[in-house]
Amino acid sequence: MTDLSHNHDVITIGTSSGGVDALRRLVRDLPADLLAAAFVVLHIGSRSHLVPILNQDSRLPIMWAENGAKIERGKIYVAKPDAHLLLHDDHILLRRGPRENMSRPAIDPLFRSAAATFGGRVIGVVLTGALNDGTSGLRAIKRCGGLAVVQDPEDASVPDMPRSAIQHVDVDHVAKLSDIGVLLGRLCRVPATATPAIPFDIRVETAVAAQELTSMKTEDALGELSPFTCPECHGALWEIHDGSMIRYRCHVGHAFTAEAALEAGDAEIDTMLQQLLRSHRERAALARRMAQAERGHQRHELADRLEARANEYEENAELMLRLVNYRDRHHSIDADEVTEEVPAEE
């Protein structure tokens, strides 16, 4: 994007749970003469209808981000499913780099790439969402001279992401969703501060998302080797101290906040318990089938041993079932706290 001004002409917006309704309200409130290009990441699945949904409410043109497309002010670009949305020079990059916080697209890679490319011209916006994707990227924007805007947690349908951003980042504006559109229109006209030297770690992590760095030496430069393993690939994790936040990245490039790593570990445990439950049930059924066959051949001693093994497998299966039910009850209580009606995006 040609630098026609030194104003804040790059807006990056990140959201997850509750984000469809929040984005509809935000784009409706953005001025038709917005002096910036805006970029949106919403945690989505393999398919998305977000662009036509948002175009129903916007006075600005909204489109899917296309790899290599030149950035233009007055337009809103939306991340596609299964690709990180990154910015480089005056154009867009779409890359299937390692997932961050179990998401691709993820918010942090967009925010970091914008900070590394446009520095003080960037406004980062964190809206409603669970966990804390966007916090590290918003801090990167601040470290590169940009502005940080966060939805008031009391106003967010799911307040985790805004709360995390406020806790770990020196935020410039905390506002209700109904005020953010007008606020952004005003901030775009404010002269940007000078961009400092882009920190090494921000450049490195941006390169990882763009699939330009794959060496294990990369992680050595970012942090220290931890005793933990990656929930996605089971490789070693490096611990990164990002201000007051602790994050992790593996040699493949998968990245997690500490909270996201716990969440991913919970999902892995649930899968393992289901697999163990099925395995014990299958082994019990097979042992009983073998015992039945042995009794048919009058080998009662062997049949008794097989029956005893079947009983052990069934006891183990019962234990796995109790664990599965306990975790289901625990997680359903947590989920009830953030239940919402979710359109196709979530």
Secondary structure as UniProt FT lines:
FT   STRAND          10..15
FT   TURN            17..18
FT   HELIX           19..29
FT   TURN            32..33
FT   STRAND          37..42
FT   HELIX           50..55
FT   TURN            56..57
FT   STRAND          62..64
FT   TURN            67..68
FT   TURN            73..74
FT   STRAND          76..78
FT   TURN            81..82
FT   STRAND          84..88
FT   TURN            89..90
FT   STRAND          91..95
FT   TURN            101..102
FT   HELIX           107..118
FT   HELIX           119..121
FT   STRAND          122..126
FT   TURN            131..134
FT   HELIX           135..143
FT   TURN            144..145
FT   STRAND          147..151
FT   HELIX           153..155
FT   HELIX           160..168
FT   STRAND          173..175
FT   HELIX           177..187
FT   TURN            188..189
FT   HELIX           200..209
FT   TURN            210..211
FT   HELIX           217..222
FT   STRAND          224..229
FT   TURN            231..233
FT   STRAND          236..242
FT   TURN            243..244
FT   STRAND          245..250
FT   TURN            251..252
FT   STRAND          255..257
FT   HELIX           258..296
FT   TURN            297..298
FT   HELIX           300..336
FT   TURN            337..338
FT   TURN            344..345
//
